């Protein structure tokens, strides 16, 4: 078992592609602040060969221009295809399932060292932590705009001693573009979808954000200004799964990452995830997985 944290970050990606770098050098750029993939999906085919799930600690933007695939983002299965814009925020849990051989992606990763164009309290609303991820079906014009911005950034950063303020301004433009399209889609969905679906979506967003600390349905009902009984009924009718199952599923997924990819003791993880004591933590984990935390850690 690897004892190093297995974030899918800059260093992990570099390790995965190291032996293939000569083949993809013309379509990928890396430095300590950002990475750009310029129309080549071989990196994704290499990543899918690793053992998911992965977790990221940065902002990522994707433009799918050809092909399709299936990926689980934050406990929800998604099908993405040509004409899709993808955003993944810090804390996103990713489980790649399948990519077609003809997949073509243009993508940008902003690592924690990147000088973000916005202060945290001024980030575009779609990227300020309210949502962990989204996928947007986009028009040809919207895809072209995203491509033009990313192409400009691609040409800029490959120059020696590139002008960082210009790069930051281009990143701001891309973030504004994604944010505008996300807000438009959200407004359209709110106008057409049922109240129940909206409640479920908001519930799932909260679970993905707060499950490490909040395990009880009462907290989520209170945040949504609903009774526990009504929220539980809406979630079950909308998804076919109980609200408590969604909370437990999100919680155990994050616990598995800690057990498999960190050196923390079981007691420390129990404390980090706000369990009353290690014994209660072990009982919870065994009920959900059929194994104790120690057995799971040793099973890889």
C-alpha positions in Angstrom: 0.0 0.0 0.0 1.3 3.5 -0.9 1.6 5.6 2.2 1.8 8.9 0.3 -1.4 10.9 0.0 -2.8 10.0 -3.4 -4.2 13.3 -4.6 -4.4 13.5 -8.3 -2.3 16.6 -8.2 0.6 18.0 -10.3 3.1 15.5 -8.9 0.9 12.5 -9.2 0.1 13.3 -12.8 3.8 13.9 -13.6 4.6 10.5 -12.2 1.9 8.8 -14.3 3.0 10.4 -17.5 6.7 10.4 -17.0 7.5 7.4 -19.2 5.2 8.7 -21.9 6.3 12.3 -21.9 8.1 12.2 -25.2 4.9 11.0 -27.0 2.7 13.7 -25.6 5.2 16.6 -25.1 3.6 18.7 -28.0 0.2 18.6 -26.5 0.8 19.1 -22.7 2.3 21.9 -20.6 3.3 21.7 -16.9 4.8 24.0 -14.4 4.4 24.5 -10.7 1.4 26.7 -11.1 -0.7 25.3 -13.9 -1.1 22.6 -16.5 -2.7 22.6 -20.0 -3.8 19.7 -22.1 -4.1 20.8 -25.7 -6.4 18.4 -27.5 -4.8 15.1 -26.4 -6.6 12.6 -24.2 -3.8 10.1 -23.7 -3.3 11.5 -20.2 -6.8 10.5 -19.3 -6.4 7.1 -20.7 -3.3 6.7 -18.5 -5.1 8.0 -15.4 -8.0 5.6 -15.8 -5.5 2.7 -15.4 -4.8 3.9 -11.9 -6.9 2.8 -8.9 -9.8 5.3 -8.3 -11.3 7.2 -6.6 -9.1 10.3 -6.9 -9.4 13.5 -5.1 -8.2 16.9 -6.4 -7.1 20.1 -4.5 -7.3 22.5 -7.4 -9.6 24.1 -10.0 -9.9 22.3 -13.4 -11.6 23.3 -16.6 -12.2 20.9 -19.5 -13.5 21.3 -23.1 -14.6 18.0 -24.7 -14.4 18.4 -28.5 -14.7 14.8 -29.6 -15.7 11.4 -28.2 -17.4 10.6 -24.9 -17.0 9.0 -21.6 -18.5 8.0 -18.2 -17.2 9.4 -15.0 -18.5 9.5 -11.4 -18.1 13.0 -9.9 -18.8 13.4 -6.2 -21.0 10.2 -6.0 -23.0 10.9 -9.2 -22.5 9.1 -12.5 -22.1 11.5 -15.4 -22.0 10.9 -19.2 -19.9 13.5 -20.9 -19.6 13.9 -24.7 -18.4 16.3 -27.4 -19.8 19.8 -26.8 -19.4 19.6 -23.0 -17.7 22.1 -20.7 -16.5 20.5 -17.4 -15.5 22.2 -14.2 -14.1 20.4 -11.2 -13.3 22.3 -7.9 -11.1 21.5 -4.9 -12.3 18.5 -3.0 -13.9 16.8 -6.0 -13.8 13.0 -5.8 -13.4 11.5 -9.3 -13.9 7.9 -10.4 -13.3 7.5 -14.1 -15.2 4.6 -15.6 -14.7 4.7 -19.4 -13.5 6.9 -22.2 -14.0 6.3 -25.9 -10.8 5.8 -27.9 -11.5 9.0 -29.9 -11.8 11.3 -26.9 -10.3 14.8 -27.5 -10.0 17.2 -24.6 -8.6 20.7 -24.0 -8.1 21.3 -20.3 -6.6 23.6 -17.7 -5.6 22.8 -14.1 -4.8 25.7 -11.7 -2.6 24.3 -8.9 -2.6 25.9 -5.4 0.5 28.0 -6.3 -1.3 29.7 -9.2 -2.0 33.5 -8.5 -5.7 33.4 -8.7 -7.3 36.4 -10.4 -9.9 36.8 -7.6 -9.8 36.9 -3.8 -11.7 34.0 -2.2 -14.7 36.2 -1.3 -14.9 37.6 -4.9 -14.7 34.3 -6.8 -17.3 33.8 -9.5 -20.2 32.1 -7.8 -19.9 28.8 -9.7 -16.3 28.4 -8.4 -16.5 29.8 -4.8 -17.3 26.4 -3.2 -21.1 26.4 -3.6 -20.8 23.5 -6.0 -17.9 21.0 -6.4 -18.4 20.3 -10.0 -20.6 20.9 -13.1 -20.9 19.8 -16.7 -22.4 22.1 -19.2 -23.8 21.2 -22.6 -22.6 24.1 -24.7 -23.3 25.6 -28.1 -20.6 25.6 -30.9 -20.2 29.3 -30.2 -19.7 28.8 -26.5 -17.2 26.0 -27.1 -15.3 28.1 -29.6 -15.1 31.0 -27.1 -13.6 28.7 -24.4 -11.2 27.2 -27.0 -10.0 30.7 -28.1 -9.3 31.7 -24.5 -7.4 28.5 -23.7 -5.5 28.6 -27.0 -4.3 32.1 -26.1 -3.1 30.8 -22.7 -1.5 27.8 -24.4 0.6 30.0 -26.7 1.5 32.4 -23.9 2.8 30.0 -21.3 5.0 28.1 -23.8 7.0 31.3 -24.3 10.2 31.7 -22.2 9.5 34.0 -19.2 5.8 34.5 -20.1 4.0 37.4 -18.6 2.1 36.1 -15.6 -0.4 38.9 -15.3 -1.5 38.3 -18.8 -1.9 34.6 -18.0 -3.9 35.5 -14.9 -6.2 37.8 -17.0 -6.8 35.0 -19.5 -7.7 32.6 -16.6 -10.1 35.2 -15.3 -11.8 35.4 -18.7 -12.2 31.6 -18.9 -13.7 31.5 -15.4 -16.1 34.3 -16.2 -17.2 32.4 -19.3 -17.8 29.2 -17.5 -19.6 31.0 -14.7 -21.9 32.9 -17.0 -22.9 29.6 -18.8 -23.4 27.9 -15.5 -25.7 30.6 -14.2 -27.7 30.6 -17.4 -28.2 26.8 -17.1 -29.1 27.0 -13.5 -31.7 29.6 -14.2 -33.2 27.5 -17.0 -33.3 24.4 -14.8 -34.9 26.3 -11.9 -37.6 27.5 -14.3 -38.4 24.0 -15.5 -37.6 21.4 -12.9 -39.8 20.5 -10.0 -39.4 21.8 -6.5 -38.5 18.3 -5.3 -35.6 17.9 -7.8 -34.3 21.3 -6.7 -34.4 20.3 -3.1 -32.6 17.1 -3.8 -29.8 18.9 -5.8 -29.3 21.4 -3.0 -29.2 18.5 -0.5 -26.6 16.6 -2.4 -24.4 19.7 -2.8 -24.5 20.3 1.0 -23.7 16.6 1.6 -20.6 16.8 -0.6 -19.5 20.0 1.2 -20.3 19.1 4.8 -20.3 15.3 5.2 -16.9 15.2 6.9 -18.3 17.1 9.9 -22.1 16.7 9.6 -23.5 13.1 9.7 -27.1 13.8 10.7 -30.1 14.5 8.6 -31.2 17.1 11.0 -28.4 19.4 10.1 -29.2 19.3 6.3 -32.9 19.8 7.0 -32.1 22.8 9.1 -29.8 24.3 6.4 -32.6 23.8 3.8 -35.3 25.2 6.2 -37.3 21.9 5.9 -38.4 19.3 8.4 -36.5 16.1 8.5 -39.5 14.1 7.5 -40.2 16.2 4.4 -36.6 16.2 3.3 -36.3 12.5 3.8 -39.4 11.9 1.8 -38.3 14.2 -1.1 -34.9 12.6 -1.3 -36.2 9.1 -1.3 -38.9 9.8 -3.9 -36.5 11.7 -6.2 -33.5 9.4 -6.0 -34.8 6.0 -4.8 -32.3 6.2 -2.0 -32.8 7.5 1.6 -31.2 10.7 2.6 -29.2 8.9 5.3 -27.8 6.5 2.7 -26.6 9.5 0.7 -24.9 11.0 3.7 -23.3 7.7 4.7 -22.2 7.0 1.1 -20.4 10.3 0.8 -18.8 9.9 4.3 -17.5 6.4 3.7 -16.0 7.4 0.3 -13.9 10.1 1.9 -13.0 7.8 4.8 -11.7 5.2 2.3 -9.4 7.8 0.7 -8.0 8.7 4.1 -7.4 5.0 5.0 -5.8 4.0 1.8 -3.8 7.1 0.9 -2.6 8.6 4.2 -0.6 7.5 7.2 -3.1 8.7 9.7 -4.1 6.3 12.5 -7.6 5.0 12.6 -8.1 7.0 15.8 -7.0 10.2 14.1 -9.3 9.6 11.1 -12.2 8.9 13.5 -11.5 12.2 15.2 -11.1 14.1 11.9 -14.5 12.9 10.8 -16.1 13.8 14.1 -17.0 10.3 15.4 -17.5 10.0 19.1 -14.7 7.4 19.5 -12.7 4.9 17.4 -15.0 2.0 18.4 -18.1 3.8 17.0 -16.2 4.8 13.9 -15.1 1.1 13.3 -18.7 -0.1 13.8 -20.0 2.5 11.3 -17.4 1.6 8.7 -17.9 -2.1 9.0 -21.6 -1.7 8.6 -21.1 0.1 5.4 -18.3 -1.9 3.9 -18.3 -5.3 5.6 -14.7 -4.6 6.8 -13.1 -2.9 9.8 -11.0 0.2 8.9 -7.8 -1.8 9.5 -8.9 -4.6 7.3 -9.8 -2.1 4.5 -6.4 -0.4 4.9 -4.6 -3.7 4.5 -6.7 -5.0 1.7 -5.0 -3.0 -1.1 
